[in-house]
């Protein structure tokens, strides 16, 4: 699925949950999600992510899942790929929109 072996892809554990909760009866889509999850690294929540998520929740009024996703990117100094323009409010993350 991921053709360039030199590229490392990371997702927050929240994004993993969101992917696994995707409602579909399409067996190919389900297989694609599971195959994708096998090829990437899942980043789990630690105290630094919690602290940042609390700040983003309080100051930017993010929902908890989005605050955790943003905090994960910031704490690990990773680029966040998202079409959600709300993430533009956070100055300490690099954001790329796929749209």
Steps between C-alpha positions, in 0.01 A plus 500: 500500500770749593728497199794705627676303771705804608190692605390449858136565576376558852147538629358576840327216682188717466528486120536122523176484697328722245617279214389181674158654570446586133160355415496300181404159371764527227740217579769652277483827693525317833795297372664818371468669839642197682787467249577871537507473880753216476742719302505813716600595851234579758589775748348454843411761760756601761515785753645751252215432257246524782639836614491643148153358433367672811644832380350457151165401649491798735643768270363393162184316608599185310310181565713257700584267206617791281697648790679166547574468127644853488693449823650178366627678188640788705664284766670279243585794269314337211306654215124461538316412180137605534232680304361639828574874492450526876853364545631826347433662839798318649827673422731225626398237245583479133180434306452369149152484350441224243230718339 
